[in-house]
Amino acid sequence: MFRLRSRAAGRLLLGLGLAVIVSALPTVASSAATEWAIVHDESRLGFEATQQGGRFEGRFEDFSADMRFSADDLAASRFDVTIATGSVNTGSSQRDANLPDAEWFNTDAFPEAYYVTREIRATPNGYEAVGDLTIRDNTHEVVLPFTWRTEGERAEMDGAVTIDRVRFGVGQGEWRDPSVAGHAVEVVVDLTLER
């Protein structure tokens, strides 16, 4: 008799435990960061740089990203970006023909660059992503300040950060001379996203 009562009590406790776990699941799921898809026709992943003192703009036509962001769940938010460096477009056929070469992006050996966040945090002006940027197998921390605006099923992300191209091995040999090509490159992120 005692054994039967113990089994019944055990089943009751197990049932109550499962009920507590199941009831907690919706709360956990609802707090997860939202997954966003890039609307490529309305987005730009680009840069601004100088050559012989003259400023020019460029962009990468081919890039993808795993974007997860919720302002109320920054701990679960992250950006994992892959860029095809051979898809660079600066509006100059001569420059665009040279950038994939070994002195610059060396796309034969390193066809892709990566930016992977380790943390996203709030700031007085918006947010900042702390992550690792890898170009030509050189990885350095890059902190990207950005703003994020959500309207319905869409969102806009805008950000910019200046990096030193030489740290990433971009522009070697005679191209290391800053009077030929400036070392500072401003990376510009202007994305339209949808849920």
CYANA upper distance limits for C-alpha pairs under 8 A (distance plus 0.5 A):
  1 MET  CA      5 ARG  CA      6.90
  2 PHE  CA      6 SER  CA      6.70
  3 ARG  CA      7 ARG  CA      6.78
  4 LEU  CA      8 ALA  CA      6.77
  5 ARG  CA      9 ALA  CA      6.60
  6 SER  CA     10 GLY  CA      6.49
  7 ARG  CA     11 ARG  CA      6.67
  8 ALA  CA     12 LEU  CA      6.68
  9 ALA  CA     13 LEU  CA      6.66
 10 GLY  CA     14 LEU  CA      6.59
 11 ARG  CA     15 GLY  CA      6.51
 12 LEU  CA     16 LEU  CA      6.66
 13 LEU  CA     17 GLY  CA      6.59
 14 LEU  CA     18 LEU  CA      6.71
 15 GLY  CA     19 ALA  CA      6.66
 16 LEU  CA     20 VAL  CA      6.77
 17 GLY  CA     21 ILE  CA      6.85
 18 LEU  CA     22 VAL  CA      6.54
 19 ALA  CA     23 SER  CA      6.50
 20 VAL  CA     24 ALA  CA      6.79
 21 ILE  CA     25 LEU  CA      7.01
 22 VAL  CA     26 PRO  CA      8.31
 23 SER  CA     27 THR  CA      8.40
 24 ALA  CA     28 VAL  CA      7.08
 25 LEU  CA     29 ALA  CA      6.70
 26 PRO  CA     30 SER  CA      6.50
 27 THR  CA     31 SER  CA      6.91
 28 VAL  CA     32 ALA  CA      7.22
 31 SER  CA     72 ASP  CA      8.22
 31 SER  CA     73 ASP  CA      6.94
 32 ALA  CA     70 SER  CA      8.25
 32 ALA  CA     73 ASP  CA      7.17
 32 ALA  CA     76 ALA  CA      6.80
 33 ALA  CA     68 ARG  CA      6.03
 33 ALA  CA     69 PHE  CA      5.51
 33 ALA  CA     70 SER  CA      5.26
 33 ALA  CA     73 ASP  CA      6.34
 33 ALA  CA     74 LEU  CA      7.89
 33 ALA  CA     76 ALA  CA      5.98
 33 ALA  CA     77 SER  CA      5.93
 34 THR  CA     68 ARG  CA      5.77
 34 THR  CA     69 PHE  CA      5.82
 34 THR  CA     70 SER  CA      6.22
 34 THR  CA     77 SER  CA      8.39
 34 THR  CA    195 ARG  CA      7.73
 35 GLU  CA     66 ASP  CA      8.19
 35 GLU  CA     67 MET  CA      6.34
 35 GLU  CA     68 ARG  CA      4.90
 35 GLU  CA     69 PHE  CA      7.11
 35 GLU  CA    195 ARG  CA      6.69
 36 TRP  CA     66 ASP  CA      8.09
 36 TRP  CA     67 MET  CA      5.79
 36 TRP  CA     68 ARG  CA      6.46
 36 TRP  CA     69 PHE  CA      7.94
 36 TRP  CA    193 LEU  CA      6.39
 36 TRP  CA    194 GLU  CA      5.95
 36 TRP  CA    195 ARG  CA      5.19
 37 ALA  CA     65 ALA  CA      8.40
 37 ALA  CA     66 ASP  CA      8.21
 37 ALA  CA     67 MET  CA      7.36
 37 ALA  CA    193 LEU  CA      5.84
 37 ALA  CA    194 GLU  CA      5.86
 37 ALA  CA    195 ARG  CA      6.72
 38 ILE  CA     43 SER  CA      7.83
 38 ILE  CA     64 SER  CA      8.33
 38 ILE  CA     65 ALA  CA      8.10
 38 ILE  CA    191 LEU  CA      7.31
 38 ILE  CA    192 THR  CA      6.55
 38 ILE  CA    193 LEU  CA      4.98
 38 ILE  CA    194 GLU  CA      7.12
 39 VAL  CA     43 SER  CA      6.72
 39 VAL  CA    191 LEU  CA      7.94
 39 VAL  CA    192 THR  CA      5.99
 39 VAL  CA    193 LEU  CA      5.87
 39 VAL  CA    194 GLU  CA      7.50
 40 HIS  CA     44 ARG  CA      8.00
 40 HIS  CA    191 LEU  CA      8.41
 40 HIS  CA    192 THR  CA      8.07
 42 GLU  CA    191 LEU  CA      7.55
 42 GLU  CA    192 THR  CA      6.41
 43 SER  CA    190 ASP  CA      6.16
 43 SER  CA    191 LEU  CA      4.87
 43 SER  CA    192 THR  CA      5.93
 44 ARG  CA     59 ARG  CA      7.32
 44 ARG  CA     60 PHE  CA      8.21
 44 ARG  CA    188 VAL  CA      8.23
 44 ARG  CA    189 VAL  CA      6.70
 44 ARG  CA    190 ASP  CA      5.55
 44 ARG  CA    191 LEU  CA      6.51
 45 LEU  CA     59 ARG  CA      6.21
 45 LEU  CA     60 PHE  CA      6.43
 45 LEU  CA     61 GLU  CA      8.38
 45 LEU  CA    187 VAL  CA      8.18
 45 LEU  CA    188 VAL  CA      6.52
 45 LEU  CA    189 VAL  CA      5.45
 45 LEU  CA    190 ASP  CA      6.84
 45 LEU  CA    191 LEU  CA      8.03
 46 GLY  CA     57 GLU  CA      7.86
 46 GLY  CA     58 GLY  CA      5.93
 46 GLY  CA     59 ARG  CA      4.24
 46 GLY  CA     60 PHE  CA      6.49
 46 GLY  CA    187 VAL  CA      6.45
 46 GLY  CA    188 VAL  CA      5.58
 46 GLY  CA    189 VAL  CA      7.02
 47 PHE  CA     57 GLU  CA      6.32
 47 PHE  CA     58 GLY  CA      5.78
 47 PHE  CA     59 ARG  CA      6.58
 47 PHE  CA    185 VAL  CA      7.09
 47 PHE  CA    186 GLU  CA      5.82
 47 PHE  CA    187 VAL  CA      4.83
 47 PHE  CA    188 VAL  CA      5.78
 48 GLU  CA     55 ARG  CA      7.55
 48 GLU  CA     56 PHE  CA      6.32
 48 GLU  CA     57 GLU  CA      5.00
 48 GLU  CA     58 GLY  CA      6.83
 48 GLU  CA    185 VAL  CA      6.32
 48 GLU  CA    186 GLU  CA      5.61
 48 GLU  CA    187 VAL  CA      7.15
 48 GLU  CA    188 VAL  CA      8.09
 49 ALA  CA     55 ARG  CA      6.21
 49 ALA  CA     56 PHE  CA      6.14
 49 ALA  CA     57 GLU  CA      6.97
 49 ALA  CA    181 ALA  CA      8.41
 49 ALA  CA    182 GLY  CA      7.15
 49 ALA  CA    184 ALA  CA      7.26
 49 ALA  CA    185 VAL  CA      5.39
 49 ALA  CA    186 GLU  CA      7.08
 50 THR  CA     54 GLY  CA      5.71
 50 THR  CA     55 ARG  CA      4.79
 50 THR  CA     56 PHE  CA      6.47
 50 THR  CA    181 ALA  CA      6.26
 50 THR  CA    182 GLY  CA      5.68
 50 THR  CA    185 VAL  CA      8.34
 51 GLN  CA     55 ARG  CA      6.94
 51 GLN  CA     56 PHE  CA      8.00
 51 GLN  CA    179 SER  CA      8.19
 51 GLN  CA    180 VAL  CA      6.29
 51 GLN  CA    181 ALA  CA      4.87
 51 GLN  CA    182 GLY  CA      6.79
 52 GLN  CA    179 SER  CA      6.31
 52 GLN  CA    180 VAL  CA      5.27
 52 GLN  CA    181 ALA  CA      6.39
 52 GLN  CA    182 GLY  CA      8.26
 53 GLY  CA    179 SER  CA      7.51
 53 GLY  CA    180 VAL  CA      8.15
 53 GLY  CA    181 ALA  CA      8.13
 53 GLY  CA    182 GLY  CA      8.16
 56 PHE  CA     90 THR  CA      7.82
 57 GLU  CA     90 THR  CA      6.36
 58 GLY  CA     88 VAL  CA      7.38
 58 GLY  CA     89 ASN  CA      5.94
 58 GLY  CA     90 THR  CA      4.49
 58 GLY  CA     91 GLY  CA      7.70
 59 ARG  CA     88 VAL  CA      6.20
 59 ARG  CA     89 ASN  CA      5.83
 59 ARG  CA     90 THR  CA      6.92
 60 PHE  CA     83 ILE  CA      7.76
 60 PHE  CA     84 ALA  CA      7.75
 60 PHE  CA     85 THR  CA      7.43
 60 PHE  CA     87 SER  CA      5.82
 60 PHE  CA     88 VAL  CA      4.99
 60 PHE  CA     89 ASN  CA      6.65
 61 GLU  CA     87 SER  CA      5.78
 61 GLU  CA     88 VAL  CA      6.88
 61 GLU  CA     89 ASN  CA      7.56
 62 ASP  CA     83 ILE  CA      6.87
 62 ASP  CA     84 ALA  CA      6.05
 62 ASP  CA     87 SER  CA      6.18
 63 PHE  CA     81 VAL  CA      7.79
 63 PHE  CA     82 THR  CA      6.14
 63 PHE  CA     83 ILE  CA      4.85
 63 PHE  CA     84 ALA  CA      6.40
 64 SER  CA     81 VAL  CA      6.35
 64 SER  CA     82 THR  CA      5.87
 64 SER  CA     83 ILE  CA      7.11
 65 ALA  CA     79 PHE  CA      7.26
 65 ALA  CA     80 ASP  CA      5.87
 65 ALA  CA     81 VAL  CA      4.71
 65 ALA  CA     82 THR  CA      6.61
 66 ASP  CA     78 ARG  CA      8.30
 66 ASP  CA     79 PHE  CA      6.31
 66 ASP  CA     80 ASP  CA      5.54
 66 ASP  CA     81 VAL  CA      7.00
 67 MET  CA     77 SER  CA      8.34
 67 MET  CA     78 ARG  CA      6.69
 67 MET  CA     79 PHE  CA      5.29
 67 MET  CA     80 ASP  CA      7.08
 68 ARG  CA     76 ALA  CA      8.07
 68 ARG  CA     77 SER  CA      5.46
 68 ARG  CA     78 ARG  CA      5.72
 68 ARG  CA     79 PHE  CA      6.85
 69 PHE  CA     73 ASP  CA      7.98
 69 PHE  CA     74 LEU  CA      7.34
 69 PHE  CA     76 ALA  CA      7.95
 69 PHE  CA     77 SER  CA      4.93
 69 PHE  CA     78 ARG  CA      6.88
 70 SER  CA     74 LEU  CA      6.58
 70 SER  CA     76 ALA  CA      8.42
 70 SER  CA     77 SER  CA      6.80
 73 ASP  CA     77 SER  CA      7.04
 74 LEU  CA     78 ARG  CA      8.49
 74 LEU  CA    120 ILE  CA      6.40
 74 LEU  CA    121 ARG  CA      6.90
 75 ALA  CA    119 GLU  CA      7.75
 75 ALA  CA    120 ILE  CA      7.60
 77 SER  CA    119 GLU  CA      8.37
 77 SER  CA    120 ILE  CA      7.16
 78 ARG  CA    116 VAL  CA      8.33
 78 ARG  CA    117 THR  CA      6.32
 78 ARG  CA    118 ARG  CA      7.86
 78 ARG  CA    119 GLU  CA      7.60
 78 ARG  CA    120 ILE  CA      7.32
 79 PHE  CA    115 TYR  CA      8.10
 79 PHE  CA    116 VAL  CA      6.48
 79 PHE  CA    117 THR  CA      6.05
 80 ASP  CA    114 TYR  CA      8.01
 80 ASP  CA    115 TYR  CA      6.47
 80 ASP  CA    116 VAL  CA      5.06
 80 ASP  CA    117 THR  CA      7.01
 81 VAL  CA    114 TYR  CA      6.08
 81 VAL  CA    115 TYR  CA      5.56
 81 VAL  CA    116 VAL  CA      6.77
 82 THR  CA    112 GLU  CA      7.07
 82 THR  CA    113 ALA  CA      6.40
 82 THR  CA    114 TYR  CA      5.25
 82 THR  CA    115 TYR  CA      7.24
 83 ILE  CA    112 GLU  CA      5.86
 83 ILE  CA    113 ALA  CA      5.57
 83 ILE  CA    114 TYR  CA      6.72
 84 ALA  CA     88 VAL  CA      8.42
 84 ALA  CA    111 PRO  CA      6.47
 84 ALA  CA    112 GLU  CA      5.16
 84 ALA  CA    113 ALA  CA      7.12
 85 THR  CA    100 PRO  CA      7.82
 85 THR  CA    105 PHE  CA      7.14
 85 THR  CA    107 THR  CA      7.03
 85 THR  CA    111 PRO  CA      6.38
 85 THR  CA    112 GLU  CA      5.98
 85 THR  CA    113 ALA  CA      7.00
 86 GLY  CA     99 LEU  CA      8.34
 86 GLY  CA    100 PRO  CA      6.18
 86 GLY  CA    105 PHE  CA      8.24
 86 GLY  CA    107 THR  CA      6.45
 86 GLY  CA    111 PRO  CA      7.06
 86 GLY  CA    112 GLU  CA      8.46
 88 VAL  CA     96 ASP  CA      7.16
 88 VAL  CA     99 LEU  CA      8.20
 89 ASN  CA     96 ASP  CA      6.54
 90 THR  CA     95 ARG  CA      7.73
 90 THR  CA     96 ASP  CA      6.82
 91 GLY  CA     96 ASP  CA      8.05
 92 SER  CA     96 ASP  CA      6.44
 93 SER  CA     97 ALA  CA      6.53
 94 GLN  CA     98 ASN  CA      6.93
 95 ARG  CA     99 LEU  CA      6.72
 96 ASP  CA    100 PRO  CA      7.96
 97 ALA  CA    101 ASP  CA      8.32
 98 ASN  CA    104 TRP  CA      8.04
 99 LEU  CA    103 GLU  CA      8.32
 99 LEU  CA    104 TRP  CA      5.76
 99 LEU  CA    105 PHE  CA      6.52
 99 LEU  CA    106 ASN  CA      8.29
100 PRO  CA    104 TRP  CA      6.65
100 PRO  CA    105 PHE  CA      5.59
100 PRO  CA    106 ASN  CA      5.77
100 PRO  CA    107 THR  CA      5.71
100 PRO  CA    108 ASP  CA      8.32
101 ASP  CA    105 PHE  CA      6.76
101 ASP  CA    106 ASN  CA      5.39
101 ASP  CA    107 THR  CA      7.33
102 ALA  CA    106 ASN  CA      4.48
102 ALA  CA    107 THR  CA      7.89
102 ALA  CA    108 ASP  CA      8.44
103 GLU  CA    170 VAL  CA      7.29
103 GLU  CA    171 GLY  CA      5.79
103 GLU  CA    172 GLN  CA      5.33
103 GLU  CA    173 GLY  CA      7.36
103 GLU  CA    175 TRP  CA      8.17
104 TRP  CA    169 GLY  CA      7.96
104 TRP  CA    170 VAL  CA      5.14
104 TRP  CA    171 GLY  CA      5.03
104 TRP  CA    172 GLN  CA      7.07
105 PHE  CA    110 PHE  CA      7.60
105 PHE  CA    111 PRO  CA      8.40
105 PHE  CA    135 ILE  CA      8.19
105 PHE  CA    136 ARG  CA      7.12
105 PHE  CA    170 VAL  CA      6.38
105 PHE  CA    171 GLY  CA      8.26
106 ASN  CA    110 PHE  CA      6.38
106 ASN  CA    111 PRO  CA      7.85
106 ASN  CA    136 ARG  CA      7.75
107 THR  CA    111 PRO  CA      4.69
107 THR  CA    112 GLU  CA      7.84
109 ALA  CA    136 ARG  CA      8.39
110 PHE  CA    135 ILE  CA      8.18
110 PHE  CA    136 ARG  CA      5.95
110 PHE  CA    137 ASP  CA      7.83
112 GLU  CA    135 ILE  CA      7.94
113 ALA  CA    133 LEU  CA      7.97
113 ALA  CA    134 THR  CA      6.02
113 ALA  CA    135 ILE  CA      5.35
113 ALA  CA    136 ARG  CA      7.67
114 TYR  CA    132 ASP  CA      8.30
114 TYR  CA    133 LEU  CA      6.17
114 TYR  CA    134 THR  CA      5.60
114 TYR  CA    135 ILE  CA      7.39
115 TYR  CA    131 GLY  CA      7.03
115 TYR  CA    132 ASP  CA      6.05
115 TYR  CA    133 LEU  CA      4.93
115 TYR  CA    134 THR  CA      6.91
116 VAL  CA    131 GLY  CA      5.78
116 VAL  CA    132 ASP  CA      5.91
116 VAL  CA    133 LEU  CA      7.24
117 THR  CA    129 ALA  CA      6.74
117 THR  CA    130 VAL  CA      6.03
117 THR  CA    131 GLY  CA      4.22
117 THR  CA    132 ASP  CA      6.83
118 ARG  CA    129 ALA  CA      8.17
118 ARG  CA    130 VAL  CA      6.22
118 ARG  CA    131 GLY  CA      5.54
118 ARG  CA    132 ASP  CA      8.07
119 GLU  CA    129 ALA  CA      6.47
119 GLU  CA    130 VAL  CA      5.65
119 GLU  CA    131 GLY  CA      7.32
120 ILE  CA    127 TYR  CA      7.48
120 ILE  CA    128 GLU  CA      6.25
120 ILE  CA    129 ALA  CA      4.96
120 ILE  CA    130 VAL  CA      6.63
121 ARG  CA    127 TYR  CA      6.07
121 ARG  CA    128 GLU  CA      6.06
121 ARG  CA    129 ALA  CA      7.12
122 ALA  CA    126 GLY  CA      6.45
122 ALA  CA    127 TYR  CA      4.81
122 ALA  CA    128 GLU  CA      6.99
123 THR  CA    127 TYR  CA      5.47
123 THR  CA    128 GLU  CA      7.33
125 ASN  CA    147 THR  CA      7.99
126 GLY  CA    145 PRO  CA      8.02
126 GLY  CA    146 PHE  CA      6.71
126 GLY  CA    147 THR  CA      5.46
126 GLY  CA    148 TRP  CA      7.63
127 TYR  CA    145 PRO  CA      6.34
127 TYR  CA    146 PHE  CA      5.89
127 TYR  CA    147 THR  CA      6.55
127 TYR  CA    148 TRP  CA      8.25
128 GLU  CA    143 VAL  CA      6.93
128 GLU  CA    144 LEU  CA      5.78
128 GLU  CA    145 PRO  CA      4.63
128 GLU  CA    146 PHE  CA      6.22
129 ALA  CA    143 VAL  CA      6.05
129 ALA  CA    144 LEU  CA      5.54
129 ALA  CA    145 PRO  CA      6.94
129 ALA  CA    146 PHE  CA      8.18
130 VAL  CA    141 GLU  CA      7.59
130 VAL  CA    142 VAL  CA      6.66
130 VAL  CA    143 VAL  CA      5.05
130 VAL  CA    144 LEU  CA      7.06
131 GLY  CA    141 GLU  CA      6.08
131 GLY  CA    142 VAL  CA      6.08
131 GLY  CA    143 VAL  CA      6.84
132 ASP  CA    139 THR  CA      6.69
132 ASP  CA    140 HIS  CA      5.98
132 ASP  CA    141 GLU  CA      4.98
132 ASP  CA    142 VAL  CA      6.40
133 LEU  CA    138 ASN  CA      8.48
133 LEU  CA    139 THR  CA      5.97
133 LEU  CA    140 HIS  CA      6.06
133 LEU  CA    141 GLU  CA      6.67
133 LEU  CA    142 VAL  CA      6.74
134 THR  CA    138 ASN  CA      5.79
134 THR  CA    139 THR  CA      4.74
134 THR  CA    140 HIS  CA      7.20
134 THR  CA    168 PHE  CA      8.03
135 ILE  CA    139 THR  CA      7.17
135 ILE  CA    168 PHE  CA      6.19
135 ILE  CA    169 GLY  CA      8.13
135 ILE  CA    170 VAL  CA      8.45
136 ARG  CA    168 PHE  CA      7.10
136 ARG  CA    169 GLY  CA      7.13
136 ARG  CA    170 VAL  CA      8.17
137 ASP  CA    168 PHE  CA      8.40
138 ASN  CA    167 ARG  CA      8.09
138 ASN  CA    168 PHE  CA      5.71
138 ASN  CA    169 GLY  CA      7.66
139 THR  CA    168 PHE  CA      7.71
140 HIS  CA    168 PHE  CA      8.43
142 VAL  CA    163 ILE  CA      8.32
143 VAL  CA    161 VAL  CA      7.91
144 LEU  CA    159 GLY  CA      7.20
144 LEU  CA    160 ALA  CA      6.95
144 LEU  CA    161 VAL  CA      6.12
145 PRO  CA    159 GLY  CA      6.19
145 PRO  CA    160 ALA  CA      7.00
145 PRO  CA    161 VAL  CA      7.47
146 PHE  CA    157 MET  CA      7.24
146 PHE  CA    158 ASP  CA      5.91
146 PHE  CA    159 GLY  CA      4.54
146 PHE  CA    160 ALA  CA      7.46
147 THR  CA    156 GLU  CA      8.46
147 THR  CA    157 MET  CA      6.16
147 THR  CA    158 ASP  CA      5.88
147 THR  CA    159 GLY  CA      6.92
148 TRP  CA    155 ALA  CA      7.43
148 TRP  CA    156 GLU  CA      6.19
148 TRP  CA    157 MET  CA      5.16
148 TRP  CA    158 ASP  CA      7.29
149 ARG  CA    155 ALA  CA      5.94
149 ARG  CA    156 GLU  CA      5.70
149 ARG  CA    157 MET  CA      7.17
150 THR  CA    154 ARG  CA      6.40
150 THR  CA    155 ALA  CA      4.69
150 THR  CA    156 GLU  CA      7.01
151 GLU  CA    155 ALA  CA      6.42
153 GLU  CA    194 GLU  CA      6.11
153 GLU  CA    195 ARG  CA      6.01
154 ARG  CA    192 THR  CA      7.77
154 ARG  CA    193 LEU  CA      6.07
154 ARG  CA    194 GLU  CA      4.79
154 ARG  CA    195 ARG  CA      6.88
155 ALA  CA    192 THR  CA      6.44
155 ALA  CA    193 LEU  CA      5.59
155 ALA  CA    194 GLU  CA      6.65
156 GLU  CA    190 ASP  CA      8.02
156 GLU  CA    191 LEU  CA      6.28
156 GLU  CA    192 THR  CA      5.31
156 GLU  CA    193 LEU  CA      6.79
157 MET  CA    189 VAL  CA      7.78
157 MET  CA    190 ASP  CA      6.37
157 MET  CA    191 LEU  CA      5.60
157 MET  CA    192 THR  CA      7.06
157 MET  CA    193 LEU  CA      8.39
158 ASP  CA    188 VAL  CA      8.28
158 ASP  CA    189 VAL  CA      5.97
158 ASP  CA    190 ASP  CA      5.15
158 ASP  CA    191 LEU  CA      6.97
159 GLY  CA    188 VAL  CA      6.52
159 GLY  CA    189 VAL  CA      5.49
159 GLY  CA    190 ASP  CA      7.16
160 ALA  CA    186 GLU  CA      7.13
160 ALA  CA    187 VAL  CA      5.97
160 ALA  CA    188 VAL  CA      5.01
160 ALA  CA    189 VAL  CA      6.49
161 VAL  CA    186 GLU  CA      6.07
161 VAL  CA    187 VAL  CA      5.88
161 VAL  CA    188 VAL  CA      7.39
162 THR  CA    184 ALA  CA      6.83
162 THR  CA    185 VAL  CA      5.96
162 THR  CA    186 GLU  CA      4.63
162 THR  CA    187 VAL  CA      6.52
163 ILE  CA    184 ALA  CA      6.28
163 ILE  CA    185 VAL  CA      5.91
163 ILE  CA    186 GLU  CA      6.78
163 ILE  CA    187 VAL  CA      7.83
164 ASP  CA    168 PHE  CA      7.92
164 ASP  CA    183 HIS  CA      5.84
164 ASP  CA    184 ALA  CA      5.37
164 ASP  CA    185 VAL  CA      6.76
165 ARG  CA    169 GLY  CA      7.12
165 ARG  CA    170 VAL  CA      5.85
165 ARG  CA    171 GLY  CA      7.76
165 ARG  CA    183 HIS  CA      6.01
165 ARG  CA    184 ALA  CA      6.94
165 ARG  CA    185 VAL  CA      6.97
166 VAL  CA    170 VAL  CA      5.99
166 VAL  CA    171 GLY  CA      7.09
166 VAL  CA    172 GLN  CA      8.21
166 VAL  CA    176 ARG  CA      7.52
166 VAL  CA    183 HIS  CA      6.77
171 GLY  CA    175 TRP  CA      5.44
171 GLY  CA    176 ARG  CA      6.16
172 GLN  CA    176 ARG  CA      5.68
174 GLU  CA    180 VAL  CA      8.49
175 TRP  CA    180 VAL  CA      6.81
175 TRP  CA    181 ALA  CA      6.77
176 ARG  CA    180 VAL  CA      8.21
176 ARG  CA    181 ALA  CA      7.72
176 ARG  CA    183 HIS  CA      8.21
177 ASP  CA    181 ALA  CA      6.99
177 ASP  CA    182 GLY  CA      8.20
178 PRO  CA    182 GLY  CA      4.98
178 PRO  CA    183 HIS  CA      6.25
